[in-house]
Amino acid sequence: WDGGYCIAGLLGHGDAFVLRDPSGIRPAFYYADDEIIVVASEAPLIQSVFTVRSENVHPIPPGQALCIKRSGTWSLERILEPLAFKQCSFERIYFSRGNDAQIYREREQLGRLLLKPLLKTLEKLDRSLADTVLSFIPNTSELAFNGLAKEAQDHLDRTKEALCKEMAACTDRDAMQLCASKLEKVLNSKVRVEKVIHKDAKIRTFIQEDSSREHLTMHAYDVHYGTIKRGEDCVVAFDDSIVRGNTLRNAILRTIDKMGPTHIIVVSSCPQIRYPDVYGIDMAKMGDLAAFKAAISLLRERNMAHVIEDVYRKCKAELKVPLKGGQIVNHVKRIYEPFTPEEISARIAQHVLPFDCKAQVEILYQTVEDLHKALPEHDGDWYF
């Protein structure tokens, strides 16, 4: 059937199997030697528990099953014809353990790619890295945040190098003095990284049921006092994803705002999540998604509500299309077509802003294009 899965079975006579979906959406890795055969959704778990090297842990190919006989012999058997390879990208952004060597590099790259748009946002706000504190929110975003911080330091180093070369080429005294002044300012600059906000590691609000999520969110975060200069600093709060926006509104923005920053820029290493994940991850209903609510609000504001009704009718008609052999069309894309990603991000910022928040709030998402640059082997992006 359609979707992402890994199915494991143990038969009464002692044989066992693990089958991976034909698109490779869900991950499955195995290790086998003379004594054991083990399968897990993440390679580093096998490496750590059994003390084996990464090259000895292999993925189960899409559509194939690892078949294990009671005698201990095993083989890979093709059960389903493989489809287009669509490994889930959100597994790499959020769910998978960051101690996998490849995931570590991918998440770092996600962060590095966000520096350039962050600098543009700071310039728009008439701010700079010198008066900006970089911080991250959940621990799962730390690796991507480290990439952002490293790229920020590399940016300062490149700026210093360019100014030194410019100064060396100067022949005019006034131009040399101007260049020296710029260089002095840059030399005194540094990337300011602080642990501004921390979260109770025992509470994972993303996976909580709706009825208890808001209550838990309100008590999950607190600040480290003294990390921000009140009335002077801009705070960058780095997150791995912004799905519903409820955590921002109910906890994070209020918590940071009581420190007195002038601006709060929430940066997401994941693009705008525009569609529910129908392939295995419980990622909210359509009406709960922050991006969808923002687009609906913009349509109504611009007297385009007829688009909503038209899309709804076409989606209902789509239910009659046979799953096998039919060409399924995602009509919901029309909801987003009239707007740029920046317009939707700006509206999300308005929606998640607490009524009593004094700081100006901006939201910056990763682009889908840069996501694919960072995760070239994981292009399952149906939720973006």
Contacts in CASP RR format, 6 or more apart in sequence:
PFRMAT RR
TARGET T0000
AUTHOR 0000-0000-0000
METHOD contacts of the structure
MODEL  1
WDGGYCIAGLLGHGDAFVLRDPSGIRPAFYYADDEIIVVASEAPLIQSVF
TVRSENVHPIPPGQALCIKRSGTWSLERILEPLAFKQCSFERIYFSRGND
AQIYREREQLGRLLLKPLLKTLEKLDRSLADTVLSFIPNTSELAFNGLAK
EAQDHLDRTKEALCKEMAACTDRDAMQLCASKLEKVLNSKVRVEKVIHKD
AKIRTFIQEDSSREHLTMHAYDVHYGTIKRGEDCVVAFDDSIVRGNTLRN
AILRTIDKMGPTHIIVVSSCPQIRYPDVYGIDMAKMGDLAAFKAAISLLR
ERNMAHVIEDVYRKCKAELKVPLKGGQIVNHVKRIYEPFTPEEISARIAQ
HVLPFDCKAQVEILYQTVEDLHKALPEHDGDWYF
2 279 0 8 1.000
2 323 0 8 1.000
3 21 0 8 1.000
3 23 0 8 1.000
3 25 0 8 1.000
3 278 0 8 1.000
3 279 0 8 1.000
3 280 0 8 1.000
4 21 0 8 1.000
4 23 0 8 1.000
4 24 0 8 1.000
4 25 0 8 1.000
4 26 0 8 1.000
4 88 0 8 1.000
4 279 0 8 1.000
4 280 0 8 1.000
5 19 0 8 1.000
5 20 0 8 1.000
5 21 0 8 1.000
5 25 0 8 1.000
5 26 0 8 1.000
5 280 0 8 1.000
6 18 0 8 1.000
6 19 0 8 1.000
6 20 0 8 1.000
6 21 0 8 1.000
6 26 0 8 1.000
6 27 0 8 1.000
6 28 0 8 1.000
6 39 0 8 1.000
6 41 0 8 1.000
6 60 0 8 1.000
7 17 0 8 1.000
7 18 0 8 1.000
7 19 0 8 1.000
8 16 0 8 1.000
8 17 0 8 1.000
8 18 0 8 1.000
8 19 0 8 1.000
8 39 0 8 1.000
9 16 0 8 1.000
9 17 0 8 1.000
9 18 0 8 1.000
10 16 0 8 1.000
13 70 0 8 1.000
14 70 0 8 1.000
15 67 0 8 1.000
15 68 0 8 1.000
15 69 0 8 1.000
15 70 0 8 1.000
16 67 0 8 1.000
16 68 0 8 1.000
17 65 0 8 1.000
17 66 0 8 1.000
17 67 0 8 1.000
17 68 0 8 1.000
18 28 0 8 1.000
18 30 0 8 1.000
18 39 0 8 1.000
18 60 0 8 1.000
18 65 0 8 1.000
18 66 0 8 1.000
19 63 0 8 1.000
19 64 0 8 1.000
19 65 0 8 1.000
19 79 0 8 1.000
19 80 0 8 1.000
20 26 0 8 1.000
20 28 0 8 1.000
20 60 0 8 1.000
20 61 0 8 1.000
20 62 0 8 1.000
20 63 0 8 1.000
20 64 0 8 1.000
20 65 0 8 1.000
21 62 0 8 1.000
21 63 0 8 1.000
21 80 0 8 1.000
22 62 0 8 1.000
22 63 0 8 1.000
22 80 0 8 1.000
22 81 0 8 1.000
22 82 0 8 1.000
22 83 0 8 1.000
23 62 0 8 1.000
23 82 0 8 1.000
23 83 0 8 1.000
23 84 0 8 1.000
23 85 0 8 1.000
23 86 0 8 1.000
24 62 0 8 1.000
24 63 0 8 1.000
24 85 0 8 1.000
24 86 0 8 1.000
24 87 0 8 1.000
25 86 0 8 1.000
25 87 0 8 1.000
25 88 0 8 1.000
25 279 0 8 1.000
25 280 0 8 1.000
25 380 0 8 1.000
26 41 0 8 1.000
26 88 0 8 1.000
26 91 0 8 1.000
26 280 0 8 1.000
27 41 0 8 1.000
27 42 0 8 1.000
27 59 0 8 1.000
27 87 0 8 1.000
27 88 0 8 1.000
27 91 0 8 1.000
27 96 0 8 1.000
28 39 0 8 1.000
28 40 0 8 1.000
28 41 0 8 1.000
28 59 0 8 1.000
28 60 0 8 1.000
29 39 0 8 1.000
29 40 0 8 1.000
29 41 0 8 1.000
29 42 0 8 1.000
29 43 0 8 1.000
29 46 0 8 1.000
29 57 0 8 1.000
29 58 0 8 1.000
29 59 0 8 1.000
29 60 0 8 1.000
30 37 0 8 1.000
30 38 0 8 1.000
30 39 0 8 1.000
30 40 0 8 1.000
30 46 0 8 1.000
30 57 0 8 1.000
30 58 0 8 1.000
30 59 0 8 1.000
30 60 0 8 1.000
30 66 0 8 1.000
31 37 0 8 1.000
31 38 0 8 1.000
31 46 0 8 1.000
31 50 0 8 1.000
31 52 0 8 1.000
31 56 0 8 1.000
31 57 0 8 1.000
31 58 0 8 1.000
32 38 0 8 1.000
32 74 0 8 1.000
36 50 0 8 1.000
37 66 0 8 1.000
37 68 0 8 1.000
37 72 0 8 1.000
37 74 0 8 1.000
38 46 0 8 1.000
38 49 0 8 1.000
38 50 0 8 1.000
39 60 0 8 1.000
39 66 0 8 1.000
40 46 0 8 1.000
41 96 0 8 1.000
42 96 0 8 1.000
42 97 0 8 1.000
42 100 0 8 1.000
43 54 0 8 1.000
43 57 0 8 1.000
43 59 0 8 1.000
43 100 0 8 1.000
44 97 0 8 1.000
44 98 0 8 1.000
44 99 0 8 1.000
44 100 0 8 1.000
44 101 0 8 1.000
45 97 0 8 1.000
46 52 0 8 1.000
46 57 0 8 1.000
47 53 0 8 1.000
47 54 0 8 1.000
47 57 0 8 1.000
48 99 0 8 1.000
54 101 0 8 1.000
60 66 0 8 1.000
60 76 0 8 1.000
61 76 0 8 1.000
61 82 0 8 1.000
62 82 0 8 1.000
62 83 0 8 1.000
62 85 0 8 1.000
63 78 0 8 1.000
63 79 0 8 1.000
63 80 0 8 1.000
63 81 0 8 1.000
63 82 0 8 1.000
64 76 0 8 1.000
64 77 0 8 1.000
64 78 0 8 1.000
64 79 0 8 1.000
65 76 0 8 1.000
65 77 0 8 1.000
65 79 0 8 1.000
66 74 0 8 1.000
66 75 0 8 1.000
66 76 0 8 1.000
67 74 0 8 1.000
67 75 0 8 1.000
67 76 0 8 1.000
67 77 0 8 1.000
68 74 0 8 1.000
85 379 0 8 1.000
86 379 0 8 1.000
86 380 0 8 1.000
86 382 0 8 1.000
87 377 0 8 1.000
87 378 0 8 1.000
87 379 0 8 1.000
87 380 0 8 1.000
88 279 0 8 1.000
88 281 0 8 1.000
88 378 0 8 1.000
88 380 0 8 1.000
89 371 0 8 1.000
89 375 0 8 1.000
89 378 0 8 1.000
89 379 0 8 1.000
89 380 0 8 1.000
89 381 0 8 1.000
90 241 0 8 1.000
90 270 0 8 1.000
90 277 0 8 1.000
90 281 0 8 1.000
90 283 0 8 1.000
90 383 0 8 1.000
91 378 0 8 1.000
92 103 0 8 1.000
92 106 0 8 1.000
92 107 0 8 1.000
92 375 0 8 1.000
92 378 0 8 1.000
93 107 0 8 1.000
93 110 0 8 1.000
93 144 0 8 1.000
93 240 0 8 1.000
93 241 0 8 1.000
93 269 0 8 1.000
93 270 0 8 1.000
93 375 0 8 1.000
94 140 0 8 1.000
94 206 0 8 1.000
94 240 0 8 1.000
94 241 0 8 1.000
94 270 0 8 1.000
95 281 0 8 1.000
96 103 0 8 1.000
97 103 0 8 1.000
98 104 0 8 1.000
98 107 0 8 1.000
98 143 0 8 1.000
103 143 0 8 1.000
104 143 0 8 1.000
106 374 0 8 1.000
106 375 0 8 1.000
106 378 0 8 1.000
107 143 0 8 1.000
107 144 0 8 1.000
107 147 0 8 1.000
107 269 0 8 1.000
107 374 0 8 1.000
108 143 0 8 1.000
108 144 0 8 1.000
108 146 0 8 1.000
108 147 0 8 1.000
108 150 0 8 1.000
109 147 0 8 1.000
109 373 0 8 1.000
109 374 0 8 1.000
110 144 0 8 1.000
110 147 0 8 1.000
110 269 0 8 1.000
110 366 0 8 1.000
110 370 0 8 1.000
110 371 0 8 1.000
110 374 0 8 1.000
110 375 0 8 1.000
111 144 0 8 1.000
111 145 0 8 1.000
111 146 0 8 1.000
111 147 0 8 1.000
111 148 0 8 1.000
111 151 0 8 1.000
111 238 0 8 1.000
111 269 0 8 1.000
111 374 0 8 1.000
112 147 0 8 1.000
112 148 0 8 1.000
112 150 0 8 1.000
112 151 0 8 1.000
113 366 0 8 1.000
113 370 0 8 1.000
113 373 0 8 1.000
113 374 0 8 1.000
114 144 0 8 1.000
114 148 0 8 1.000
114 267 0 8 1.000
114 269 0 8 1.000
114 364 0 8 1.000
114 366 0 8 1.000
114 370 0 8 1.000
115 148 0 8 1.000
115 151 0 8 1.000
115 152 0 8 1.000
115 155 0 8 1.000
117 364 0 8 1.000
117 367 0 8 1.000
118 148 0 8 1.000
118 236 0 8 1.000
118 265 0 8 1.000
118 267 0 8 1.000
118 364 0 8 1.000
119 129 0 8 1.000
119 155 0 8 1.000
121 265 0 8 1.000
121 362 0 8 1.000
121 364 0 8 1.000
122 128 0 8 1.000
122 129 0 8 1.000
122 132 0 8 1.000
122 234 0 8 1.000
122 265 0 8 1.000
125 234 0 8 1.000
125 263 0 8 1.000
125 265 0 8 1.000
125 360 0 8 1.000
125 362 0 8 1.000
127 234 0 8 1.000
127 262 0 8 1.000
127 263 0 8 1.000
129 152 0 8 1.000
129 155 0 8 1.000
129 156 0 8 1.000
129 189 0 8 1.000
129 191 0 8 1.000
129 192 0 8 1.000
130 189 0 8 1.000
131 232 0 8 1.000
131 233 0 8 1.000
131 234 0 8 1.000
132 192 0 8 1.000
132 233 0 8 1.000
132 234 0 8 1.000
132 235 0 8 1.000
132 236 0 8 1.000
133 192 0 8 1.000
133 193 0 8 1.000
133 194 0 8 1.000
133 196 0 8 1.000
133 227 0 8 1.000
133 228 0 8 1.000
133 233 0 8 1.000
133 234 0 8 1.000
133 235 0 8 1.000
133 236 0 8 1.000
133 261 0 8 1.000
134 145 0 8 1.000
134 148 0 8 1.000
134 149 0 8 1.000
134 152 0 8 1.000
134 191 0 8 1.000
134 192 0 8 1.000
134 193 0 8 1.000
134 194 0 8 1.000
134 236 0 8 1.000
134 238 0 8 1.000
135 145 0 8 1.000
135 193 0 8 1.000
135 194 0 8 1.000
135 195 0 8 1.000
135 196 0 8 1.000
135 197 0 8 1.000
135 227 0 8 1.000
135 235 0 8 1.000
135 236 0 8 1.000
135 237 0 8 1.000
135 238 0 8 1.000
136 142 0 8 1.000
136 144 0 8 1.000
136 145 0 8 1.000
136 237 0 8 1.000
136 238 0 8 1.000
136 239 0 8 1.000
137 197 0 8 1.000
137 199 0 8 1.000
137 221 0 8 1.000
137 237 0 8 1.000
137 238 0 8 1.000
137 239 0 8 1.000
137 252 0 8 1.000
138 199 0 8 1.000
138 239 0 8 1.000
138 240 0 8 1.000
139 199 0 8 1.000
139 201 0 8 1.000
140 240 0 8 1.000
141 238 0 8 1.000
141 239 0 8 1.000
141 240 0 8 1.000
141 269 0 8 1.000
144 238 0 8 1.000
144 240 0 8 1.000
144 269 0 8 1.000
145 238 0 8 1.000
148 236 0 8 1.000
148 238 0 8 1.000
148 267 0 8 1.000
149 191 0 8 1.000
149 193 0 8 1.000
152 191 0 8 1.000
153 191 0 8 1.000
156 186 0 8 1.000
156 189 0 8 1.000
156 190 0 8 1.000
156 191 0 8 1.000
159 186 0 8 1.000
160 183 0 8 1.000
160 186 0 8 1.000
160 187 0 8 1.000
163 179 0 8 1.000
163 182 0 8 1.000
163 183 0 8 1.000
163 186 0 8 1.000
164 183 0 8 1.000
166 179 0 8 1.000
167 176 0 8 1.000
167 179 0 8 1.000
167 180 0 8 1.000
167 183 0 8 1.000
170 176 0 8 1.000
170 179 0 8 1.000
194 224 0 8 1.000
194 227 0 8 1.000
194 228 0 8 1.000
195 224 0 8 1.000
195 227 0 8 1.000
196 223 0 8 1.000
196 224 0 8 1.000
196 227 0 8 1.000
196 228 0 8 1.000
196 235 0 8 1.000
196 237 0 8 1.000
196 256 0 8 1.000
196 259 0 8 1.000
197 221 0 8 1.000
197 222 0 8 1.000
197 223 0 8 1.000
197 224 0 8 1.000
197 237 0 8 1.000
197 252 0 8 1.000
197 255 0 8 1.000
197 256 0 8 1.000
198 221 0 8 1.000
198 222 0 8 1.000
198 223 0 8 1.000
198 224 0 8 1.000
199 220 0 8 1.000
199 221 0 8 1.000
200 219 0 8 1.000
200 220 0 8 1.000
200 221 0 8 1.000
203 216 0 8 1.000
203 219 0 8 1.000
203 220 0 8 1.000
205 213 0 8 1.000
205 216 0 8 1.000
205 217 0 8 1.000
205 220 0 8 1.000
205 247 0 8 1.000
206 243 0 8 1.000
207 282 0 8 1.000
208 216 0 8 1.000
213 246 0 8 1.000
214 246 0 8 1.000
214 250 0 8 1.000
217 246 0 8 1.000
217 247 0 8 1.000
217 250 0 8 1.000
217 251 0 8 1.000
218 250 0 8 1.000
218 251 0 8 1.000
220 247 0 8 1.000
220 251 0 8 1.000
221 251 0 8 1.000
221 252 0 8 1.000
221 255 0 8 1.000
222 255 0 8 1.000
223 255 0 8 1.000
223 256 0 8 1.000
223 258 0 8 1.000
223 259 0 8 1.000
225 259 0 8 1.000
226 259 0 8 1.000
227 259 0 8 1.000
228 235 0 8 1.000
228 259 0 8 1.000
228 260 0 8 1.000
228 261 0 8 1.000
230 259 0 8 1.000
230 260 0 8 1.000
230 261 0 8 1.000
231 260 0 8 1.000
231 261 0 8 1.000
231 262 0 8 1.000
232 262 0 8 1.000
233 261 0 8 1.000
233 262 0 8 1.000
234 261 0 8 1.000
234 262 0 8 1.000
234 263 0 8 1.000
234 264 0 8 1.000
234 265 0 8 1.000
235 256 0 8 1.000
235 259 0 8 1.000
235 261 0 8 1.000
235 263 0 8 1.000
235 264 0 8 1.000
235 265 0 8 1.000
235 359 0 8 1.000
236 265 0 8 1.000
236 267 0 8 1.000
237 252 0 8 1.000
237 256 0 8 1.000
237 264 0 8 1.000
237 265 0 8 1.000
237 266 0 8 1.000
237 267 0 8 1.000
238 267 0 8 1.000
238 269 0 8 1.000
239 266 0 8 1.000
239 267 0 8 1.000
239 268 0 8 1.000
239 269 0 8 1.000
240 268 0 8 1.000
240 269 0 8 1.000
240 270 0 8 1.000
241 268 0 8 1.000
241 269 0 8 1.000
241 270 0 8 1.000
241 273 0 8 1.000
242 248 0 8 1.000
242 266 0 8 1.000
242 268 0 8 1.000
242 270 0 8 1.000
242 272 0 8 1.000
242 273 0 8 1.000
242 290 0 8 1.000
242 348 0 8 1.000
242 363 0 8 1.000
242 365 0 8 1.000
243 273 0 8 1.000
243 283 0 8 1.000
243 284 0 8 1.000
243 288 0 8 1.000
243 289 0 8 1.000
243 290 0 8 1.000
244 284 0 8 1.000
244 288 0 8 1.000
244 289 0 8 1.000
244 290 0 8 1.000
245 290 0 8 1.000
245 348 0 8 1.000
245 351 0 8 1.000
245 352 0 8 1.000
248 266 0 8 1.000
248 352 0 8 1.000
249 351 0 8 1.000
249 352 0 8 1.000
249 353 0 8 1.000
249 354 0 8 1.000
252 266 0 8 1.000
253 264 0 8 1.000
253 266 0 8 1.000
253 352 0 8 1.000
253 353 0 8 1.000
253 354 0 8 1.000
253 357 0 8 1.000
253 359 0 8 1.000
253 361 0 8 1.000
254 354 0 8 1.000
254 356 0 8 1.000
254 357 0 8 1.000
256 264 0 8 1.000
256 359 0 8 1.000
257 264 0 8 1.000
257 354 0 8 1.000
257 356 0 8 1.000
257 357 0 8 1.000
257 358 0 8 1.000
257 359 0 8 1.000
260 358 0 8 1.000
260 359 0 8 1.000
261 359 0 8 1.000
262 359 0 8 1.000
262 360 0 8 1.000
263 359 0 8 1.000
263 360 0 8 1.000
263 361 0 8 1.000
263 362 0 8 1.000
264 359 0 8 1.000
264 360 0 8 1.000
264 361 0 8 1.000
264 362 0 8 1.000
265 361 0 8 1.000
265 362 0 8 1.000
265 363 0 8 1.000
265 364 0 8 1.000
266 349 0 8 1.000
266 361 0 8 1.000
266 362 0 8 1.000
266 363 0 8 1.000
266 364 0 8 1.000
267 364 0 8 1.000
268 363 0 8 1.000
268 364 0 8 1.000
268 365 0 8 1.000
268 366 0 8 1.000
269 366 0 8 1.000
270 365 0 8 1.000
270 366 0 8 1.000
270 371 0 8 1.000
270 384 0 8 1.000
271 341 0 8 1.000
271 365 0 8 1.000
271 366 0 8 1.000
271 367 0 8 1.000
271 368 0 8 1.000
271 371 0 8 1.000
271 381 0 8 1.000
271 384 0 8 1.000
272 290 0 8 1.000
272 291 0 8 1.000
272 341 0 8 1.000
272 344 0 8 1.000
272 345 0 8 1.000
272 348 0 8 1.000
272 365 0 8 1.000
272 384 0 8 1.000
273 283 0 8 1.000
273 284 0 8 1.000
273 289 0 8 1.000
273 290 0 8 1.000
273 291 0 8 1.000
273 383 0 8 1.000
273 384 0 8 1.000
274 289 0 8 1.000
274 291 0 8 1.000
274 292 0 8 1.000
274 295 0 8 1.000
274 332 0 8 1.000
274 336 0 8 1.000
274 383 0 8 1.000
274 384 0 8 1.000
275 286 0 8 1.000
275 289 0 8 1.000
275 330 0 8 1.000
275 332 0 8 1.000
275 382 0 8 1.000
275 383 0 8 1.000
275 384 0 8 1.000
276 283 0 8 1.000
276 284 0 8 1.000
276 285 0 8 1.000
276 286 0 8 1.000
276 289 0 8 1.000
276 383 0 8 1.000
277 283 0 8 1.000
277 382 0 8 1.000
277 383 0 8 1.000
278 382 0 8 1.000
279 382 0 8 1.000
283 383 0 8 1.000
286 292 0 8 1.000
286 332 0 8 1.000
287 293 0 8 1.000
290 348 0 8 1.000
290 351 0 8 1.000
290 352 0 8 1.000
291 336 0 8 1.000
291 344 0 8 1.000
291 348 0 8 1.000
292 335 0 8 1.000
293 348 0 8 1.000
293 351 0 8 1.000
294 344 0 8 1.000
294 345 0 8 1.000
294 347 0 8 1.000
294 348 0 8 1.000
294 351 0 8 1.000
295 335 0 8 1.000
295 336 0 8 1.000
295 339 0 8 1.000
295 344 0 8 1.000
295 347 0 8 1.000
296 308 0 8 1.000
296 335 0 8 1.000
297 347 0 8 1.000
297 351 0 8 1.000
298 338 0 8 1.000
298 339 0 8 1.000
298 343 0 8 1.000
298 344 0 8 1.000
298 347 0 8 1.000
299 305 0 8 1.000
299 307 0 8 1.000
299 308 0 8 1.000
299 335 0 8 1.000
299 338 0 8 1.000
300 308 0 8 1.000
302 338 0 8 1.000
304 338 0 8 1.000
307 334 0 8 1.000
307 335 0 8 1.000
307 338 0 8 1.000
308 335 0 8 1.000
310 334 0 8 1.000
311 331 0 8 1.000
311 332 0 8 1.000
311 334 0 8 1.000
311 335 0 8 1.000
314 329 0 8 1.000
314 331 0 8 1.000
315 331 0 8 1.000
315 332 0 8 1.000
318 328 0 8 1.000
318 329 0 8 1.000
318 331 0 8 1.000
321 327 0 8 1.000
321 328 0 8 1.000
336 344 0 8 1.000
341 365 0 8 1.000
341 367 0 8 1.000
345 363 0 8 1.000
345 364 0 8 1.000
345 365 0 8 1.000
346 363 0 8 1.000
348 363 0 8 1.000
349 361 0 8 1.000
349 362 0 8 1.000
349 363 0 8 1.000
352 361 0 8 1.000
352 363 0 8 1.000
353 361 0 8 1.000
368 381 0 8 1.000
368 384 0 8 1.000
371 381 0 8 1.000
371 384 0 8 1.000
372 379 0 8 1.000
372 381 0 8 1.000
END
